[in-house]
Amino acid sequence: MPWYAWLILIVALGSIIGGLMMLRDTAKKLPLTDEQLRRIHERNAEMDIKEKQDE
């Protein structure tokens, strides 16, 4: 493989890895209230029950 193909490959991989690292660094948790968390957990439990009934 010619040198410029290796260069393009290295630049592409560096760009992908750099983008993923930047995405990880800028990710933030959602500030949810206790009420919102409770409703989310209730919905998840309901969906689990429905999935078990469908099987």
C-alpha positions as CSV (number, residue, x, y, z in Angstrom):
1,M,0.0,0.0,0.0
2,P,1.5,3.4,-0.9
3,W,2.4,5.9,1.8
4,Y,-0.4,8.3,1.0
5,A,-3.0,5.5,1.6
6,W,-1.5,4.9,5.0
7,L,-1.7,8.6,5.7
8,I,-5.4,8.8,4.7
9,L,-6.1,5.7,6.9
10,I,-4.3,7.2,9.9
11,V,-6.1,10.6,9.5
12,A,-9.5,8.9,9.2
13,L,-9.0,6.7,12.3
14,G,-7.7,9.7,14.2
15,S,-10.7,11.7,13.2
16,I,-13.1,9.0,14.3
17,I,-11.3,8.4,17.6
18,G,-11.1,12.2,18.3
19,G,-14.8,12.6,17.6
20,L,-15.7,9.8,20.0
21,M,-13.5,11.2,22.7
22,M,-15.0,14.7,22.3
23,L,-18.5,13.3,22.4
24,R,-17.6,11.4,25.6
25,D,-16.2,14.6,27.2
26,T,-19.2,16.7,26.4
27,A,-21.8,14.2,27.5
28,K,-23.8,15.4,30.5
29,K,-26.4,13.7,32.7
30,L,-29.9,14.9,32.5
31,P,-31.0,16.7,35.6
32,L,-34.2,14.8,36.5
33,T,-36.4,15.3,39.5
34,D,-37.3,12.4,41.8
35,E,-40.9,12.5,40.4
36,Q,-39.6,12.1,36.8
37,L,-37.3,9.2,37.8
38,R,-40.1,7.5,39.6
39,R,-42.4,7.7,36.5
40,I,-39.6,6.4,34.3
41,H,-39.0,3.4,36.5
42,E,-42.8,2.7,36.6
43,R,-43.0,2.8,32.8
44,N,-40.0,0.5,32.5
45,A,-41.6,-1.9,34.9
46,E,-44.9,-1.8,32.9
47,M,-43.0,-2.4,29.6
48,D,-41.2,-5.4,31.2
49,I,-44.5,-6.9,32.3
50,K,-46.0,-6.4,28.8
51,E,-43.0,-8.0,27.2
52,K,-43.2,-11.0,29.4
53,Q,-46.9,-11.4,28.6
54,D,-46.2,-11.2,24.8
55,E,-43.7,-14.1,25.1
